[in-house]
């Protein structure tokens, strides 16, 4: 079995798989032994690529004040933002405290307000 050590659980959008299970022995000796074992293939999990941060200034001015504390949404928010604003798909976000989940909820409310306003105007 492959020995893998992780300090934090996988973040949102990562499929849970056996490679994320906490191993029994994460000692330096065990890791060194694994690193030098040619029979163990390299990890296959893709490394997430950074995406460009979505600027708050791209929102209509009436909604920009909601997010006035920052100029851009963070990496996690920018990744989920298109689905939050442009689809009716349910979204589940699991990430550490302070990572911006509440802002994503606020973005969903902004979408709802926009939809309600456009249905009244139509």
BATORVO-637083 format. One record per atom (N, C-alpha, C): residue in one letter; x, y, z; atom name. Coordinates in steps of 0.1 Angstrom, whole numbers, plus 5000, padded with zeros to 4 digits. Layout:
BEGIN
 code   px   py   pz site
    a    X    Y    Z   CA
...
END
This chain:
BEGIN
 code   px   py   pz site
    x 5008 4988 5000    N
    x 5000 5000 5000   CA
    x 5009 5012 5000    C
    x 5004 5022 4994    N
    x 5011 5035 4993   CA
    x 5009 5043 5006    C
    x 5020 5048 5011    N
    x 5020 5056 5023   CA
    x 5019 5071 5019    C
    x 5009 5078 5023    N
    x 5008 5092 5020   CA
    x 5003 5099 5033    C
    x 5009 5111 5035    N
    x 5006 5119 5047   CA
    x 5000 5132 5043    C
    x 4990 5136 5049    N
    x 4983 5149 5046   CA
    x 4981 5156 5059    C
    x 4985 5169 5059    N
    x 4982 5177 5071   CA
    x 4968 5182 5072    C
    x 4961 5184 5061    N
    x 4948 5188 5061   CA
    x 4939 5179 5052    C
    x 4926 5179 5054    N
    x 4918 5170 5045   CA
    x 4917 5177 5032    C
    x 4913 5169 5022    N
    x 4911 5175 5008   CA
    x 4901 5186 5009    C
    x 4903 5196 5000    N
    x 4894 5207 5000   CA
    x 4883 5204 4990    C
    x 4874 5214 4988    N
    x 4863 5212 4980   CA
    x 4866 5207 4966    C
    x 4857 5201 4959    N
    x 4858 5196 4946   CA
    x 4867 5184 4944    C
    x 4875 5180 4954    N
    x 4883 5168 4953   CA
    x 4875 5156 4956    C
    x 4876 5146 4948    N
    x 4869 5134 4951   CA
    x 4876 5127 4962    C
    x 4869 5122 4972    N
    x 4876 5114 4982   CA
    x 4881 5101 4976    C
    x 4893 5097 4979    N
    x 4898 5085 4974   CA
    x 4908 5079 4985    C
    x 4912 5067 4983    N
    x 4920 5061 4994   CA
    x 4933 5069 4996    C
    x 4938 5076 4986    N
    x 4950 5084 4988   CA
    x 4949 5095 4998    C
    x 4937 5099 5002    N
    x 4935 5109 5012   CA
    x 4933 5104 5026    C
    x 4933 5090 5027    N
    x 4932 5085 5040   CA
    x 4944 5087 5048    C
    x 4943 5090 5061    N
    x 4954 5092 5070   CA
    x 4961 5079 5072    C
    x 4974 5078 5069    N
    x 4981 5065 5071   CA
    x 4985 5063 5086    C
    x 4989 5051 5089    N
    x 4992 5048 5103   CA
    x 5006 5053 5107    C
    x 5015 5054 5097    N
    x 5029 5058 5100   CA
    x 5033 5069 5091    C
    x 5034 5081 5096    N
    x 5039 5092 5088   CA
    x 5053 5097 5093    C
    x 5060 5088 5099    N
    x 5073 5092 5104   CA
    x 5083 5095 5093    C
    x 5093 5102 5096    N
    x 5103 5106 5086   CA
    x 5109 5093 5080    C
    x 5112 5083 5088    N
    x 5118 5071 5083   CA
    x 5108 5064 5073    C
    x 5096 5063 5076    N
    x 5086 5057 5068   CA
    x 5085 5064 5054    C
    x 5085 5077 5055    N
    x 5084 5085 5042   CA
    x 5097 5083 5034    C
    x 5108 5083 5041    N
    x 5121 5081 5033   CA
    x 5121 5067 5027    C
    x 5116 5057 5034    N
    x 5115 5044 5028   CA
    x 5106 5043 5016    C
    x 5094 5050 5017    N
    x 5085 5051 5005   CA
    x 5092 5058 4994    C
    x 5098 5069 4996    N
    x 5104 5077 4985   CA
    x 5115 5069 4978    C
    x 5121 5059 4985    N
    x 5132 5052 4978   CA
    x 5127 5038 4973    C
    x 5114 5036 4973    N
    x 5109 5023 4969   CA
    x 5104 5024 4954    C
    x 5112 5019 4945    N
    x 5108 5021 4930   CA
    x 5095 5013 4926    C
    x 5090 5004 4935    N
    x 5078 4997 4931   CA
    x 5066 5005 4934    C
    x 5067 5016 4941    N
    x 5055 5025 4944   CA
    x 5054 5036 4933    C
    x 5043 5036 4925    N
    x 5042 5046 4915   CA
    x 5040 5060 4921    C
    x 5043 5070 4913    N
    x 5041 5084 4918   CA
    x 5026 5086 4920    C
    x 5022 5096 4928    N
    x 5008 5099 4930   CA
    x 5001 5103 4917    C
    x 4989 5100 4916    N
    x 4981 5103 4903   CA
    x 4972 5114 4905    C
    x 4970 5119 4917    N
    x 4960 5130 4919   CA
    x 4966 5143 4911    C
    x 4957 5149 4903    N
    x 4961 5161 4896   CA
    x 4964 5172 4906    C
    x 4974 5180 4903    N
    x 4977 5192 4911   CA
    x 4969 5204 4906    C
    x 4960 5209 4915    N
    x 4952 5220 4910   CA
    x 4960 5232 4905    C
    x 4956 5237 4893    N
    x 4963 5249 4887   CA
    x 4956 5262 4892    C
    x 4964 5272 4895    N
    x 4958 5284 4900   CA
    x 4950 5291 4889    C
    x 4939 5297 4893    N
    x 4931 5304 4883   CA
    x 4931 5319 4886    C
    x 4927 5327 4876    N
    x 4928 5341 4878   CA
    x 4917 5345 4888    C
    x 4920 5355 4896    N
    x 4910 5359 4906   CA
    x 4900 5368 4900    C
    x 4888 5367 4903    N
    x 4877 5374 4898   CA
    x 4876 5388 4905    C
    x 4876 5399 4898    N
    x 4876 5412 4905   CA
    x 4862 5416 4909    C
    x 4860 5422 4920    N
    x 4847 5427 4925   CA
    x 4842 5438 4916    C
    x 4851 5445 4910    N
    x 4847 5456 4901   CA
    x 4839 5452 4889    C
    x 4839 5439 4886    N
    x 4831 5434 4874   CA
    x 4817 5432 4877    C
    x 4813 5434 4890    N
    x 4799 5433 4894   CA
    x 4792 5447 4892    C
    x 4779 5447 4890    N
    x 4771 5459 4890   CA
    x 4774 5468 4902    C
    x 4776 5481 4901    N
    x 4779 5490 4912   CA
    x 4771 5488 4924    C
    x 4758 5485 4922    N
    x 4749 5483 4934   CA
    x 4753 5471 4943    C
    x 4760 5461 4937    N
    x 4764 5450 4945   CA
    x 4778 5450 4949    C
    x 4786 5459 4943    N
    x 4800 5460 4947   CA
    x 4802 5464 4962    C
    x 4793 5472 4967    N
    x 4794 5476 4981   CA
    x 4793 5465 4991    C
    x 4786 5454 4987    N
    x 4786 5442 4995   CA
    x 4799 5436 4998    C
    x 4808 5437 4988    N
    x 4821 5431 4988   CA
    x 4832 5442 4989    C
    x 4829 5453 4995    N
    x 4839 5464 4994   CA
    x 4852 5462 5003    C
    x 4852 5451 5011    N
    x 4863 5449 5019   CA
    x 4875 5443 5012    C
    x 4873 5439 4999    N
    x 4884 5433 4991   CA
    x 4882 5437 4976    C
    x 4893 5437 4969    N
    x 4892 5441 4955   CA
    x 4890 5429 4946    C
    x 4894 5417 4950    N
    x 4892 5405 4942   CA
    x 4887 5393 4951    C
    x 4879 5384 4945    N
    x 4875 5372 4953   CA
    x 4888 5363 4954    C
    x 4888 5355 4964    N
    x 4900 5347 4966   CA
    x 4899 5335 4956    C
    x 4909 5326 4957    N
    x 4911 5315 4948   CA
    x 4898 5306 4948    C
    x 4894 5302 4960    N
    x 4883 5293 4961   CA
    x 4870 5300 4956    C
    x 4868 5312 4960    N
    x 4856 5319 4955   CA
    x 4856 5321 4940    C
    x 4867 5325 4935    N
    x 4868 5327 4920   CA
    x 4866 5314 4913    C
    x 4869 5303 4918    N
    x 4867 5290 4912   CA
    x 4852 5286 4911    C
    x 4845 5289 4922    N
    x 4831 5286 4923   CA
    x 4822 5297 4917    C
    x 4827 5309 4916    N
    x 4818 5320 4912   CA
    x 4810 5318 4900    C
    x 4816 5313 4889    N
    x 4808 5311 4877   CA
    x 4796 5302 4879    C
    x 4798 5291 4886    N
    x 4786 5282 4889   CA
    x 4776 5289 4898    C
    x 4781 5296 4908    N
    x 4772 5303 4917   CA
    x 4763 5313 4910    C
    x 4769 5321 4901    N
    x 4762 5332 4894   CA
    x 4754 5328 4881    C
    x 4759 5317 4875    N
    x 4753 5314 4862   CA
    x 4746 5301 4860    C
    x 4745 5293 4870    N
    x 4738 5280 4869   CA
    x 4728 5279 4880    C
    x 4719 5269 4878    N
    x 4709 5265 4889   CA
    x 4714 5252 4896    C
    x 4726 5248 4893    N
    x 4731 5236 4899   CA
    x 4734 5238 4914    C
    x 4730 5228 4922    N
    x 4733 5228 4936   CA
    x 4749 5228 4938    C
    x 4753 5235 4948    N
    x 4768 5236 4951   CA
    x 4770 5232 4965    C
    x 4780 5224 4967    N
    x 4784 5220 4981   CA
    x 4799 5224 4982    C
    x 4802 5233 4992    N
    x 4815 5237 4994   CA
    x 4820 5233 5008    C
    x 4831 5226 5008    N
    x 4837 5222 5021   CA
    x 4851 5227 5021    C
    x 4853 5237 5030    N
    x 4867 5243 5031   CA
    x 4868 5248 5045    C
    x 4881 5250 5049    N
    x 4883 5255 5063   CA
    x 4876 5268 5066    C
    x 4875 5270 5079    N
    x 4870 5282 5085   CA
    x 4878 5294 5079    C
    x 4871 5305 5075    N
    x 4878 5316 5071   CA
    x 4882 5316 5056    C
    x 4878 5306 5049    N
    x 4882 5305 5035   CA
    x 4873 5312 5025    C
    x 4861 5317 5030    N
    x 4852 5325 5021   CA
    x 4839 5319 5017    C
    x 4835 5309 5025    N
    x 4822 5302 5021   CA
    x 4810 5312 5023    C
    x 4811 5320 5033    N
    x 4799 5330 5034   CA
    x 4798 5339 5023    C
    x 4809 5343 5017    N
    x 4809 5352 5005   CA
    x 4802 5345 4993    C
    x 4805 5332 4992    N
    x 4798 5324 4982   CA
    x 4783 5324 4984    C
    x 4779 5323 4996    N
    x 4764 5324 4999   CA
    x 4759 5337 4995    C
    x 4766 5348 4998    N
    x 4762 5361 4995   CA
    x 4761 5363 4980    C
    x 4770 5357 4972    N
    x 4770 5357 4958   CA
    x 4757 5350 4953    C
    x 4753 5339 4959    N
    x 4740 5333 4955   CA
    x 4728 5342 4958    C
    x 4729 5350 4969    N
    x 4718 5359 4971   CA
    x 4718 5370 4961    C
    x 4730 5375 4957    N
    x 4731 5385 4946   CA
    x 4724 5380 4934    C
    x 4727 5367 4930    N
    x 4721 5361 4918   CA
    x 4705 5361 4920    C
    x 4701 5357 4931    N
    x 4686 5356 4934   CA
    x 4680 5370 4932    C
    x 4686 5380 4938    N
    x 4681 5394 4937   CA
    x 4681 5399 4923    C
    x 4691 5396 4915    N
    x 4692 5399 4901   CA
    x 4681 5393 4893    C
    x 4678 5380 4896    N
    x 4668 5372 4889   CA
    x 4654 5378 4893    C
    x 4652 5381 4906    N
    x 4639 5387 4910   CA
    x 4637 5400 4903    C
    x 4647 5409 4902    N
    x 4646 5422 4896   CA
    x 4643 5421 4881    C
    x 4649 5411 4875    N
    x 4647 5410 4860   CA
    x 4633 5404 4857    C
    x 4628 5396 4866    N
    x 4614 5391 4864   CA
    x 4603 5401 4867    C
    x 4606 5411 4875    N
    x 4597 5422 4878   CA
    x 4597 5432 4866    C
    x 4609 5434 4860    N
    x 4610 5443 4849   CA
    x 4604 5437 4836    C
    x 4605 5424 4835    N
    x 4600 5418 4822   CA
    x 4585 5418 4822    C
END
